[in-house]
Amino acid sequence: MWLRLALKLTVLLSIFSACSPRDRQAVDKLNSLSYAYHYRNLDSTDVYAQRAFDGSANYADGRAEALNNLAFVDIMRMDYAKAKARLDAIPATTDNQIELLVCYVQQMRLCQRMSENRNFYDYRGKAQTARNRIAEEQSQLTERQLQRLAYAESELAIVTSTYYYYIGLERLSAQAIHSIDNNTIKRDTAQYLNYLYNLGAGGMIAAATQDEVKQQEFGLLVHCYQLARESRMPYFEANSLEALAELLTDSATRQRLTADNPPAIKLVNASETPDRLLPRALADKALALFQRYGDTYQIAGAYRTLASCYHARGDDRQALHHLRRALADRRIHQAPDLVA
């Protein structure tokens, strides 16, 4: 009898030790570090998330967060099968509604990338259900959980906006991005940059004239670029440069914006590239940053932008060459919206 009791106590002590607050804090810290590197360095994001996963055998919420961070890396590297396998494992791992919300939003991004429209709406419905359940107990959330929730909600709006943009529903796309609270999102620099980029990349601004629209978009993209550099987030530095290249490809728009914004042009054109070559120079720099960061999808997008720059200059031979480079990686064919 005493032996049996001692064995039970040993098991309980073992479980308590494995689930101790110190262990949980260590996993939370690793997951927080992984998140902090999302748009800075994919390798670091991967390493910290894997360490969190390895240390979370008896901490379901920490394991689910680690899986979400690992899936983020997989999506960026266009290993969609691995990302989906990780995300599919999360509902069986935890009933933490915040991590489930993050999981469903990432599933939505996968569906958007792969043009799986029906599944996109299925996961969007699950995300809305998770949000509703969180709202019932939001007053009881810790500060860390509230930060995680703010990320999940802003990401939901951004992914929804992106999806509507690619299927041509620009009004709904703008409505989704404008649902984000500007003051709340500023507390998370990465998500604020994501917000600025998506506002400035096109179709989200309502103004009296097209010149005013272009000026506002230009201002948002330059602000995104400057803040991304200061925050050392090459992903958004590259995205803002690529979007600026696309905006400045039209010669009339380029001449007007260059004349009206000398300090901003100097900021993005520190090498003083001639005006007519500026879009291509910005796209080249974006490509180099994406290659260093390792985002397969965005690398292909940068090649496509370079093709547009060459086409606008009348060099269709180089345009075709860069389009072929965009399609060279076989993983790209998983993303019909990019290939089209």
C-alpha positions in Angstrom: 0.0 0.0 0.0 2.7 2.4 1.0 4.7 1.5 -2.1 1.8 2.2 -4.3 1.2 5.6 -2.6 4.9 6.4 -3.0 4.7 5.6 -6.7 1.7 7.8 -7.2 3.4 10.7 -5.4 6.5 10.2 -7.6 4.3 10.4 -10.7 2.5 13.5 -9.5 5.8 15.2 -8.6 7.1 14.4 -12.0 4.0 15.8 -13.7 4.2 18.9 -11.5 7.9 19.4 -12.3 7.2 19.0 -16.1 4.4 21.6 -16.0 6.1 24.0 -13.5 5.6 27.7 -14.0 9.3 28.1 -14.6 9.1 25.6 -17.5 6.1 27.3 -19.0 7.8 30.7 -18.7 10.8 29.3 -20.6 8.6 28.0 -23.4 6.6 31.3 -23.5 9.9 33.2 -23.8 11.1 31.0 -26.7 7.8 31.5 -28.5 8.0 35.3 -27.9 11.5 35.3 -29.4 10.3 33.3 -32.3 7.5 35.8 -32.9 9.9 38.7 -32.6 12.0 37.3 -35.5 9.1 36.6 -37.8 9.9 39.4 -40.3 13.6 39.7 -39.3 15.1 36.3 -39.8 13.3 33.0 -40.7 16.2 30.8 -39.5 16.0 32.4 -36.0 12.2 32.1 -36.0 12.5 28.4 -36.8 15.2 27.7 -34.2 13.3 29.4 -31.3 10.0 27.8 -32.3 11.6 24.3 -32.5 13.1 24.8 -29.0 9.7 25.9 -27.7 8.1 22.8 -29.2 10.8 20.5 -27.8 10.3 21.9 -24.3 6.5 21.8 -24.4 5.6 18.1 -24.1 3.4 18.8 -21.0 2.4 22.4 -21.9 -0.4 22.2 -24.6 -0.8 26.0 -25.1 2.9 26.5 -25.5 3.1 23.6 -28.0 0.3 25.0 -30.0 2.0 28.4 -30.2 5.2 26.7 -31.2 3.4 24.9 -34.0 1.9 28.2 -35.2 5.3 29.8 -35.3 6.8 26.8 -37.2 3.9 26.9 -39.7 4.6 30.6 -40.3 8.1 29.6 -41.4 6.8 26.8 -43.6 4.4 29.2 -45.3 7.1 31.7 -46.0 9.3 29.0 -47.5 6.3 27.7 -49.5 6.4 24.2 -47.8 2.6 24.3 -47.7 2.2 20.5 -47.0 4.3 20.8 -43.9 2.6 24.0 -42.8 -0.8 22.4 -43.2 0.2 19.3 -41.2 1.4 21.5 -38.3 -1.8 23.6 -38.4 -4.0 20.5 -38.6 -2.4 19.2 -35.4 -3.2 22.3 -33.3 -7.0 21.7 -32.7 -6.0 18.3 -31.3 -3.3 19.8 -29.1 -5.1 22.6 -27.3 -8.5 24.2 -26.7 -6.8 27.6 -26.2 -9.0 29.8 -28.4 -6.3 32.4 -29.1 -4.0 29.8 -30.6 -6.9 28.3 -32.4 -7.7 31.7 -33.8 -4.1 32.1 -35.0 -4.2 28.6 -36.5 -7.4 29.3 -38.4 -6.1 32.6 -39.8 -2.9 30.8 -41.0 -5.1 28.2 -42.6 -6.9 31.1 -44.3 -3.6 32.4 -45.7 -2.8 29.0 -47.0 -6.1 28.8 -48.8 -5.7 32.3 -50.2 -2.2 31.4 -51.6 -3.5 28.1 -53.1 -6.8 29.6 -54.3 -8.9 27.1 -52.2 -11.9 29.5 -52.0 -14.4 27.2 -50.2 -11.9 26.2 -47.6 -11.0 29.8 -47.0 -14.5 30.6 -45.9 -14.7 27.4 -43.8 -11.6 28.5 -41.8 -12.9 32.1 -41.7 -16.0 30.8 -40.0 -14.0 28.9 -37.5 -11.9 32.0 -36.8 -15.0 34.0 -36.2 -16.3 31.3 -33.8 -13.0 31.4 -31.9 -13.2 35.2 -31.6 -16.7 35.1 -30.2 -15.6 32.5 -27.6 -12.6 34.7 -26.6 -14.9 37.8 -26.3 -16.9 36.0 -23.6 -13.8 35.8 -21.3 -11.6 38.6 -22.6 -11.6 40.4 -19.2 -9.7 37.4 -17.7 -6.9 37.4 -20.2 -3.3 38.1 -19.2 -1.2 40.9 -20.7 0.7 38.3 -22.9 -2.6 36.7 -24.0 -4.0 40.2 -24.9 -0.9 40.9 -27.0 -1.3 37.5 -28.8 -5.0 38.3 -29.4 -4.2 41.7 -30.8 -1.9 40.0 -33.3 -4.4 37.4 -34.2 -7.2 39.9 -34.8 -5.1 42.2 -36.9 -3.8 39.3 -38.9 -7.4 38.1 -39.5 -8.2 41.5 -41.0 -5.1 41.6 -43.1 -5.5 38.1 -44.5 -9.2 38.7 -45.2 -8.3 42.0 -47.0 -5.6 40.2 -49.1 -8.0 37.5 -50.1 -10.7 39.9 -51.2 -8.0 42.0 -53.1 -6.9 38.9 -55.2 -10.4 37.9 -56.1 -11.2 41.5 -57.2 -13.5 42.6 -54.4 -11.7 45.9 -53.7 -14.4 47.5 -51.6 -14.5 44.5 -49.2 -10.7 44.4 -49.2 -10.6 48.1 -48.1 -13.3 47.5 -45.6 -11.4 44.7 -43.9 -8.1 46.6 -43.6 -9.9 49.7 -42.3 -11.5 47.6 -39.6 -8.1 47.6 -37.8 -7.8 50.1 -34.9 -4.8 52.3 -35.7 -3.9 53.0 -32.1 -4.0 49.3 -31.1 -1.9 48.0 -33.9 0.9 50.5 -33.3 1.8 48.5 -30.2 3.0 45.7 -32.4 5.6 47.1 -34.8 5.5 44.1 -37.1 1.8 44.2 -37.5 1.8 48.0 -37.9 4.3 47.6 -40.8 2.0 45.0 -42.3 -0.9 47.4 -42.0 1.0 50.3 -43.5 2.2 48.2 -46.4 -1.3 46.8 -47.2 -2.8 50.3 -47.0 -0.1 51.7 -49.4 0.1 48.8 -51.8 -3.0 49.9 -53.7 -6.8 50.0 -53.8 -7.3 50.9 -50.1 -7.3 54.7 -50.2 -10.3 56.8 -51.0 -9.6 60.4 -52.1 -11.0 63.0 -54.4 -8.5 62.5 -57.2 -6.1 59.8 -58.4 -3.2 62.1 -57.8 -4.2 62.4 -54.1 -4.6 58.6 -53.9 -1.1 58.1 -55.3 0.4 60.7 -53.0 -1.2 59.0 -49.9 0.0 55.6 -51.0 3.5 56.9 -51.6 3.5 58.5 -48.1 2.4 55.2 -46.5 5.0 53.1 -48.3 7.8 55.5 -47.5 6.8 55.5 -43.9 6.7 51.7 -43.9 10.2 51.6 -45.5 11.7 54.0 -43.0 10.2 52.2 -40.0 11.1 48.8 -41.3 14.8 49.9 -41.7 14.8 51.4 -38.2 13.2 48.2 -36.8 15.5 45.9 -38.8 12.7 44.1 -40.5 13.9 43.3 -44.1 10.7 41.6 -45.1 8.7 44.9 -44.9 11.7 47.0 -46.1 11.6 44.8 -49.3 7.8 44.8 -49.6 7.6 48.6 -49.4 10.4 49.0 -52.0 8.7 46.6 -54.3 5.4 48.4 -54.0 7.2 51.8 -54.6 8.7 50.3 -57.7 5.3 49.4 -59.0 3.9 52.8 -58.1 6.8 54.7 -59.8 6.8 52.6 -63.0 4.3 55.0 -64.6 6.4 57.9 -65.8 3.8 60.6 -65.2 3.2 59.4 -61.6 7.0 59.1 -61.0 7.7 62.7 -62.2 4.9 64.1 -60.1 5.8 62.2 -56.9 9.5 63.0 -57.4 8.9 66.7 -57.8 6.5 66.8 -54.8 8.5 64.7 -52.4 12.2 65.4 -52.6 13.2 64.3 -49.0 11.2 61.0 -49.4 12.7 60.3 -52.8 16.2 60.9 -51.3 15.5 58.5 -48.5 14.6 55.6 -50.9 17.1 56.6 -53.5 20.2 57.1 -51.5 22.4 56.0 -54.4 20.9 58.8 -56.5 19.9 56.5 -59.3 18.6 58.4 -62.4 14.9 59.0 -62.3 14.0 56.7 -65.3 15.9 53.8 -63.7 14.6 54.2 -60.2 11.7 51.6 -60.3 14.1 48.9 -61.5 16.7 49.9 -58.8 14.1 49.6 -56.1 12.8 46.3 -57.4 16.4 45.0 -57.5 17.0 46.0 -53.9 13.7 44.3 -52.9 14.7 41.1 -54.6 18.0 41.0 -52.8 16.3 41.6 -49.5 13.8 38.8 -50.1 16.5 36.4 -51.2 18.4 37.1 -48.0 15.3 36.7 -45.9 14.2 33.5 -47.7 10.6 34.0 -48.7 10.1 32.0 -51.9 6.7 33.6 -52.7 8.0 37.1 -52.4 11.1 36.3 -54.4 9.0 35.3 -57.3 6.8 38.4 -56.9 9.9 40.6 -57.0 11.0 39.0 -60.2 7.6 39.7 -61.6 7.8 43.3 -60.6 11.2 43.6 -62.3 9.6 42.2 -65.4 7.0 45.0 -65.3 9.8 47.6 -64.9 11.6 46.2 -68.0 8.4 46.1 -69.9 7.6 49.7 -69.1 11.1 50.6 -70.5 10.4 48.7 -73.7 12.8 45.9 -73.0 10.6 42.9 -73.4 13.5 40.5 -73.7 14.6 41.2 -70.2 11.0 41.2 -69.0 10.5 37.7 -70.3 13.8 36.6 -68.7 12.6 37.8 -65.3 9.2 36.2 -65.7 11.0 32.9 -66.4 13.1 33.5 -63.3 9.9 34.0 -61.3 8.6 30.6 -62.4 11.9 28.8 -62.0 11.2 27.5 -58.5 8.6 24.6 -58.8 7.1 25.6 -55.5 5.7 28.7 -57.1 3.1 26.7 -59.0 1.3 26.0 -55.7 0.2 29.7 -55.8 -2.1 30.3 -58.8 -2.6 34.0 -57.9 1.1 34.6 -58.3 1.5 32.5 -61.5 -1.5 34.0 -63.3 
